[in-house]
Amino acid sequence: MEPRHASLGDLPMESWMSGTPPDLWDVPLHQLAIPGSHNAITYCLDRDRRSPIDVTQPDLLKKLDRYMKPLVRHFLYKWAVTQDNCVWQQLNCGVRYCDLRIGRKPGDDSGDLYFYHGLYTTLTVETVLAEICSWLDAHPKEVVVLSFSHFLDVSDQLHMQLLCKIRNIFASKITPRMKTPTLRKLWSLGHQVIVSYEHAAMAASHADLWPSIPYWWANKCKVEALIDDFELRKTRGRPGRFFVTGINLTVDLKYICTHLNQRLKDMATSAEPALLAWLERQSPGDRASSINIVAGDFAADGRFTRTVVALNDKLLHFTQPSNV
């Protein structure tokens, strides 16, 4: 018999889905609280001077990079790394949604795709997806949502090659689009991967691709402004299906110039207490104000994933019969 836990946040995070009580097995996944990783694959950004910076960066920064590569790379790296644990460690710590931003390196005609955020990664998309699949093999009752988005210089041909790689790697683990995905339903079918694809035509024409998942991005560098933005969005109602609340702060030039000796992790660490306090007041479910996926920076650190998973205790309270 499985041990009982006072809170779902006390479950082993590497297997929290398989440890959920039966009352949650039929709750739609888009009504559960699910921990996510913002810009999940930035722990392996490439600072080598031979690797380009991503083409979305300002022209001035790209010009400076031609003459001051060590300085520019150091500057970009410390503000671009949003996760410093590898994807295996993130999954072990409870992350079940990965924000995957895909691009082709300029001048690279190999067909390989990489992740990017200021810089491109040293690891290819194929390598990371294979690692996720290996983790899922070892955890057959855990389900992950992989959000492929922000495609950068990816041609139609490369999209098709990527889709082939996704199918070859995950095979029967891929969940075809369905109206109401639940843990019980996915377990019965042997599915473990939901592939969200930010390319409307591709997603519409392939039954194993789910449409792009809305991401609430506040674009704020102060915690109070971030929380105010989310509270305003909640008054307008939650999307009907999967959606992400991104509790990640965004730096601007003013912030960077006044915090030259810091890095993004310092910013995230100082904001964590206030963000977790706000998060603890939220509830999953089907209400207009409910949350679903919550994505954060440095998601494998601190109490973030446990705090999100513990929110599902509130669903247990709602589903239990009243004694009145």
C-alpha positions as CSV (number, residue, x, y, z in Angstrom):
1,M,0.0,0.0,0.0
2,E,1.3,3.5,-0.9
3,P,2.1,5.7,2.1
4,R,-0.4,8.5,2.7
5,H,0.9,12.0,2.6
6,A,-0.5,15.0,4.5
7,S,-0.1,17.1,1.3
8,L,0.6,16.2,-2.3
9,G,3.6,18.5,-2.0
10,D,5.1,15.9,0.3
11,L,5.2,13.3,-2.5
12,P,8.5,12.3,-4.1
13,M,8.7,14.9,-6.8
14,E,10.1,12.5,-9.4
15,S,6.9,10.5,-9.2
16,W,4.3,12.9,-8.0
17,M,1.8,12.1,-10.8
18,S,1.9,8.4,-10.1
19,G,1.5,9.1,-6.4
20,T,-1.7,11.2,-6.8
21,P,-4.8,9.7,-5.1
22,P,-7.5,8.2,-7.3
23,D,-9.7,11.3,-6.8
24,L,-7.5,13.2,-9.2
25,W,-7.1,10.5,-11.8
26,D,-10.1,11.7,-13.8
27,V,-9.6,15.4,-13.4
28,P,-8.6,17.0,-16.8
29,L,-4.9,17.7,-16.9
30,H,-5.8,21.3,-17.9
31,Q,-7.4,21.6,-14.5
32,L,-4.5,20.3,-12.4
33,A,-1.7,22.5,-11.1
34,I,1.4,21.4,-13.0
35,P,5.0,22.8,-12.4
36,G,6.7,24.0,-15.5
37,S,10.1,25.2,-16.6
38,H,10.5,28.6,-18.4
39,N,13.1,28.4,-21.2
40,A,13.9,24.9,-20.0
41,I,17.1,24.2,-22.0
42,T,19.3,27.1,-21.1
43,Y,21.7,25.2,-18.8
44,C,23.9,24.4,-21.8
45,L,24.1,27.8,-23.6
46,D,27.3,28.0,-25.7
47,R,29.6,30.9,-24.8
48,D,32.3,29.8,-27.3
49,R,33.2,32.7,-29.6
50,R,32.7,30.5,-32.7
51,S,29.0,30.0,-31.8
52,P,26.7,32.9,-32.9
53,I,24.4,34.8,-30.7
54,D,20.7,34.4,-31.6
55,V,19.5,36.6,-34.4
56,T,16.7,38.2,-32.4
57,Q,19.2,40.2,-30.3
58,P,19.5,44.0,-30.9
59,D,21.7,45.1,-33.8
60,L,23.9,47.1,-31.5
61,L,24.6,44.0,-29.4
62,K,25.5,42.0,-32.5
63,K,27.9,44.7,-33.6
64,L,29.6,44.8,-30.2
65,D,29.9,41.0,-30.3
66,R,32.2,41.3,-33.4
67,Y,34.8,43.3,-31.4
68,M,34.2,42.4,-27.7
69,K,33.1,38.7,-27.8
70,P,34.3,37.7,-24.3
71,L,32.6,40.7,-22.7
72,V,29.4,40.3,-24.7
73,R,29.2,36.5,-24.2
74,H,29.7,36.9,-20.4
75,F,27.0,39.6,-20.3
76,L,24.5,37.6,-22.3
77,Y,25.1,34.3,-20.5
78,K,24.5,35.6,-17.0
79,W,21.1,37.1,-18.0
80,A,20.1,34.4,-20.4
81,V,20.4,31.3,-18.2
82,T,17.0,30.6,-16.8
83,Q,17.7,27.0,-15.7
84,D,21.0,25.7,-14.3
85,N,19.8,22.1,-13.8
86,C,19.7,19.7,-16.8
87,V,16.3,18.5,-18.0
88,W,16.7,15.1,-16.3
89,Q,17.2,16.9,-12.9
90,Q,14.3,19.2,-13.6
91,L,12.0,16.2,-14.3
92,N,13.3,14.6,-11.1
93,C,12.3,17.7,-9.2
94,G,8.7,17.6,-10.4
95,V,8.7,19.7,-13.6
96,R,6.1,18.4,-16.1
97,Y,6.0,21.2,-18.6
98,C,9.0,22.3,-20.7
99,D,9.1,25.5,-22.6
100,L,11.3,24.6,-25.7
101,R,12.4,27.4,-28.0
102,I,13.8,26.1,-31.2
103,G,16.1,27.6,-33.7
104,R,18.6,26.9,-36.5
105,K,22.0,28.4,-36.0
106,P,23.0,30.9,-38.7
107,G,25.1,29.3,-41.4
108,D,24.5,25.8,-40.1
109,D,23.1,23.6,-42.9
110,S,23.5,20.3,-41.1
111,G,19.8,20.0,-40.4
112,D,20.4,20.1,-36.6
113,L,18.2,22.3,-34.5
114,Y,19.1,23.9,-31.1
115,F,17.5,25.7,-28.3
116,Y,18.2,29.4,-27.8
117,H,17.9,32.3,-25.5
118,G,20.4,35.0,-26.3
119,L,22.9,32.3,-27.2
120,Y,22.3,28.9,-28.8
121,T,22.8,25.6,-26.9
122,T,25.6,23.2,-27.2
123,L,23.1,20.3,-27.2
124,T,20.9,19.6,-30.1
125,V,17.1,19.3,-29.8
126,E,17.3,15.6,-30.8
127,T,19.8,14.9,-27.9
128,V,17.6,16.6,-25.3
129,L,14.4,14.9,-26.5
130,A,16.1,11.5,-26.3
131,E,17.1,12.3,-22.7
132,I,13.5,13.2,-21.9
133,C,12.4,9.9,-23.4
134,S,14.9,7.9,-21.4
135,W,13.6,9.6,-18.2
136,L,10.0,8.7,-19.2
137,D,11.0,5.1,-19.7
138,A,12.2,5.0,-16.1
139,H,9.0,6.8,-14.9
140,P,6.1,5.1,-16.9
141,K,3.2,6.9,-15.1
142,E,4.6,10.4,-15.4
143,V,3.3,12.7,-18.1
144,V,5.1,15.7,-19.6
145,V,3.9,18.6,-21.8
146,L,6.5,19.7,-24.3
147,S,5.8,23.1,-25.8
148,F,7.7,23.7,-29.0
149,S,7.6,27.4,-29.8
150,H,9.5,30.6,-30.8
151,F,10.8,28.9,-34.0
152,L,13.7,30.8,-35.4
153,D,14.7,30.4,-39.0
154,V,13.0,27.0,-39.2
155,S,11.9,26.1,-42.7
156,D,9.0,23.9,-43.6
157,Q,11.4,21.2,-44.4
158,L,13.1,21.5,-41.0
159,H,9.6,21.5,-39.3
160,M,8.9,18.1,-41.0
161,Q,12.3,16.8,-40.0
162,L,11.7,17.8,-36.4
163,L,8.3,16.2,-36.4
164,C,9.8,13.0,-37.7
165,K,12.4,13.1,-34.9
166,I,9.7,13.7,-32.3
167,R,7.8,10.7,-33.5
168,N,10.8,8.5,-33.8
169,I,12.0,9.3,-30.3
170,F,8.7,9.2,-28.4
171,A,6.7,6.8,-30.7
172,S,3.6,5.5,-28.8
173,K,4.3,7.8,-25.8
174,I,2.8,10.7,-27.9
175,T,-0.7,11.6,-26.9
176,P,-3.0,12.4,-29.9
177,R,-5.3,15.4,-29.5
178,M,-8.3,14.5,-27.4
179,K,-11.0,16.5,-25.7
180,T,-10.3,15.6,-22.1
181,P,-6.9,14.2,-21.2
182,T,-6.7,12.7,-17.7
183,L,-4.1,10.7,-15.9
184,R,-6.3,7.6,-15.9
185,K,-6.9,7.9,-19.7
186,L,-3.3,8.4,-20.6
187,W,-2.1,5.6,-18.3
188,S,-4.6,3.2,-19.9
189,L,-3.3,4.1,-23.4
190,G,0.4,4.2,-22.5
191,H,0.8,7.9,-23.5
192,Q,3.2,10.1,-21.6
193,V,3.9,13.1,-23.9
194,I,1.7,16.0,-25.0
195,V,3.3,17.9,-27.9
196,S,2.2,21.5,-28.2
197,Y,3.4,23.1,-31.4
198,E,3.4,26.8,-32.1
199,H,2.8,26.5,-35.9
200,A,-0.9,26.7,-36.6
201,A,-0.8,24.9,-40.0
202,M,1.4,22.0,-38.7
203,A,-0.7,21.6,-35.5
204,A,-3.9,21.6,-37.5
205,S,-2.8,19.0,-40.0
206,H,-1.2,16.5,-37.6
207,A,-3.4,14.7,-35.1
208,D,-0.5,14.1,-32.7
209,L,0.3,17.8,-32.4
210,W,-1.7,19.9,-29.9
211,P,-2.2,23.6,-30.6
212,S,0.0,26.3,-29.1
213,I,-0.6,26.7,-25.3
214,P,-1.3,30.3,-24.2
215,Y,1.5,31.7,-22.0
216,W,0.7,34.5,-19.6
217,W,3.9,36.6,-19.9
218,A,3.8,39.8,-17.9
219,N,7.0,41.3,-19.2
220,K,7.8,42.9,-15.8
221,C,11.0,43.2,-13.8
222,K,9.3,43.9,-10.5
223,V,7.4,41.3,-8.5
224,E,4.5,43.6,-7.6
225,A,3.9,44.5,-11.2
226,L,4.0,40.9,-12.2
227,I,1.4,39.9,-9.6
228,D,-0.8,42.8,-10.5
229,D,-0.7,41.7,-14.2
230,F,-1.8,38.2,-13.3
231,E,-4.6,39.4,-11.0
232,L,-5.9,41.5,-13.8
233,R,-5.8,38.6,-16.3
234,K,-7.7,36.4,-13.8
235,T,-10.6,38.9,-13.8
236,R,-11.0,38.2,-17.5
237,G,-11.1,34.4,-17.0
238,R,-8.8,31.6,-17.7
239,P,-8.4,30.0,-21.2
240,G,-10.6,26.9,-21.5
241,R,-7.8,24.4,-22.0
242,F,-4.1,24.2,-21.1
243,F,-2.5,27.5,-20.3
244,V,0.7,28.7,-18.6
245,T,1.2,31.3,-15.9
246,G,4.8,32.4,-16.3
247,I,6.0,33.6,-12.9
248,N,9.3,34.7,-14.5
249,L,10.6,38.2,-14.2
250,T,11.9,39.9,-17.4
251,V,14.9,42.2,-17.2
252,D,15.1,45.5,-19.1
253,L,18.2,47.7,-19.9
254,K,17.6,49.9,-16.9
255,Y,17.5,47.0,-14.5
256,I,20.7,45.5,-16.0
257,C,22.6,48.8,-15.8
258,T,21.7,49.2,-12.2
259,H,22.6,45.6,-11.3
260,L,25.8,45.1,-13.2
261,N,27.3,42.6,-10.7
262,Q,24.2,40.4,-10.6
263,R,22.7,37.7,-12.9
264,L,19.2,36.5,-13.6
265,K,19.4,33.9,-10.8
266,D,20.0,36.7,-8.2
267,M,16.9,38.4,-9.5
268,A,14.9,35.2,-9.3
269,T,16.1,34.3,-5.9
270,S,15.2,37.7,-4.4
271,A,11.7,37.4,-5.9
272,E,11.0,33.9,-4.9
273,P,9.4,34.5,-1.4
274,A,6.8,37.0,-2.7
275,L,6.0,34.8,-5.8
276,L,5.6,31.7,-3.8
277,A,3.4,33.5,-1.3
278,W,1.2,34.6,-4.2
279,L,1.2,31.2,-5.7
280,E,0.1,29.5,-2.4
281,R,-3.1,31.6,-2.6
282,Q,-4.0,30.2,-6.1
283,S,-6.2,27.3,-6.9
284,P,-6.4,24.8,-9.8
285,G,-9.7,23.7,-11.3
286,D,-12.3,25.0,-13.8
287,R,-13.1,28.3,-12.2
288,A,-12.5,31.6,-14.0
289,S,-9.7,32.4,-11.6
290,S,-8.0,29.0,-11.6
291,I,-4.4,28.4,-12.6
292,N,-3.1,25.4,-14.5
293,I,0.6,25.1,-15.6
294,V,2.9,27.4,-13.7
295,A,6.3,28.0,-15.3
296,G,9.2,29.5,-13.4
297,D,12.9,30.2,-13.7
298,F,15.3,27.9,-11.9
299,A,12.4,25.6,-11.4
300,A,14.4,22.8,-9.8
301,D,15.5,25.0,-7.0
302,G,13.8,25.8,-3.7
303,R,10.1,25.1,-3.0
304,F,8.7,26.0,-6.4
305,T,7.6,22.5,-7.7
306,R,6.3,21.4,-4.3
307,T,4.3,24.5,-3.9
308,V,2.7,24.0,-7.3
309,V,1.9,20.3,-6.8
310,A,0.5,21.1,-3.3
311,L,-2.1,23.3,-4.9
312,N,-3.9,20.1,-6.0
313,D,-4.8,19.5,-2.4
314,K,-7.5,22.0,-2.9
315,L,-9.0,19.9,-5.6
316,L,-9.1,16.9,-3.2
317,H,-11.0,19.1,-0.7
318,F,-13.5,20.0,-3.4
319,T,-14.0,16.4,-4.5
320,Q,-14.5,14.9,-1.1
321,P,-18.1,14.5,0.1
322,S,-19.4,17.0,2.6
323,N,-20.1,15.9,6.1
324,V,-22.8,18.5,6.4
